[in-house]
Amino acid sequence: MDHTFTTDGAQWLHEPSWRVEGDELVVDAVEGSDLWRHTSYGFVRDTAHALLRPVAVGQACEVDVHASMSEQFDQAGLLLRVDEERWLKAGLERADGRLGLGVVMTDGRSDWSTAPVDDWAGTWVRVRVSVAADSVTVRARPEGGAWQLVRLVPFATSGAALAGPYCAAPSRSGWTARFRALATTSADDALH
């Protein structure tokens, strides 16, 4: 397991201002940063910040995200990325006055699934993305809580994929994301 946030073996996608404070990675998201492709909104955004490392079939990437989103579209979680047209982001996002737990799966075009988790606000939430040969399983849990299945999606990596913590601030400046306990583990082997 890797519980550090050094950049050894990792690469930034759109490197922001960042720092390590104790055991936390603190990232200042740039205003207008986002990940999205076409669907409904009509635009393409590939400007989110992510600290990515290789992840293989049979592995999972997980990280704790502090649920401190306070303004529209503040977001943070995990990004699984093959390239600019094939990626999955999973985590927390503030939208329409609610804190949501969601996934955006993108294969040329993005979709978005989300569910309210307002009672998780202000807590640490662990997000896990498990990579299988033909799918990705996304789970999350509030600190001290049980794992919840968030989404199972078809997703073949066809080789190399990268994963790690990501954040974005599509609508404002001043959003700072906090992460801890980054780890690569064995992928979940069961859905239930």
N, C-alpha and C positions, 0 to 999 in steps of 0.2 A: 504494500500500500504506500502511496505517496501522499503525505499530509502537508507538504510544503507548497509554497507559491513562488518558488524561484522560477526563473525562466529557462533554467537548464533543460534542454530537450523540448522546450515549448516555443511556440511562436505566436505573436500577437496578430490578430486580424484587426486592423485599424487601431493601432496602439494609442491608448488614451493617457491622461495623467493618472498614475497609479502609485501605490505604496503598500508596503507590508507593515501593519501595526500589530505587534504581538503575533498571534496566530491567524490574523485576518488579512485578506487581500481587500484593499479599499480602492475603488475605481470611480473616478469622476467622469461620468458620461458626457459626451459632447452633445450639445443641443442639435437636434435633427438626426441623430444616429438612429438606425432602425434596420430591421430585416423584413422584407416583404416582396412578393412578386405578383403583380397584376391584379389578382382577383378582387372584384368589387370596387376597390379604390382606383385601379387603373395605373398605378405607378410601380416602379421597381426601386427598392432600397436595399443596398448591400453595404451598410456603413456602421453596423453595430460593432461593439468591442468584444473580443473573445480571446482568452488565453488557451490555445489549443495544443493538444498532444495527440500522437497516434493512438487509436483505439482499434482493436481487432475483433473479429467475430469471436464470440465466447467471452468477451469482456464487458464490463459496465463501467461507466464513469458516474461519480456522484459528488455532490457538493452541498454544503449548507448555505442557504441564502437568507439574509435577514429581511424580513417582510416589512420594510420601512417605506414602501412606495406611497407617495402622498398626492401626486398629481397625475392628470390624465396621461396614460400610456407609459408611465415609469415602469420599467420591466427588468427582470434579472432571472437567471437560471442557468441551464446548460444548453450548449449548442453542439449538435452533431453535424459535421459538414463534410461532404464529398467535394463539392465545388459551389459556385455561385448560384447554380440552378437546382442543386440537390442538397437539401439540408433539413434539419428538424431542430426547432427550439422548444424547450420545455421549461416552465417555471411560473413565476408570479408576475402579474401585471395589474396595474390600476386602470380601470376603464369604466367610464360612466358612473363614477362615485363608488365603485365596488372593487375589492381586492379579488382577483380571479386566479385560479390555478388552471393553466392551459397548455396547449400544444399547438404549434403551427408546423405542419408538414408541407414541404415544398418539393415538387418535382416538376419544374417548369412554371407552375402556378402554385400559389400558397392557399392553404385552407386554415381555419382557426376553430379550435374547440376550447371552450372555457366553462368553468363552473365557479360560483362564488365561494370564497373561503374567508369571509370578513373576520371571523373569530381567530384567524391565524395572524392578523395584523400585529406587528410589534414583536413577533416571535422568530426563532430560527426554524427554517423549513428545509428538510433534506430532499433533494431531487435526484433521482437515479434514472439513467438511460442504459438499458441492457441491449447489446447488439447481438442478434442471431444472424444466420446466413441469409434469411429472407424477410426479417422483420426487426422492429425495435419495440421494446416494452418500456413504457414510462411509468414510474411510480414516484410517489411523494409521501412525506409524512411530516407533521409538525413535531417539534422536539418533544420526545417522550411519548409520542403517539404511534399508532400502528401504520404500517405501509398501506397505501391505497393505490389501486390500479387506476392510472389516469387515462392511459390510451395504449392500445396495441395497433401498430401500423405496419403495412407492408413497406419494406425498405431494404433493398439489396445494395450493399456497399460496393460490390464488384472490385474489391481490392482495398486500397487505402482510404481510411476515413480519419478525421480528427475530431476530438471532443474536448470540452472544457467549459469553464464558467463564462457567461456572456452577460452583457447589460446594454441597455439602450435608453435614450431619452428623446423620443420623436418630437415632443411638444414643448420642451423647455430646457433652460440651462439650470445648473445647480443640483442635478440628481446625482447622488453618490451611492453606489451599490457596495454592499459588504458581503464577503464570502468567507467561509472557513471550511476546514476538514475536506479538502479536495482529495479524492482517492480513486484509484483504478482497482476494481475488484473483479471477481468472477461474475459473469452475467447471471441473472435470475434464470433458474431452470424450470420454473413452473409459473403458470398464470394465477393459480388459486392456492 
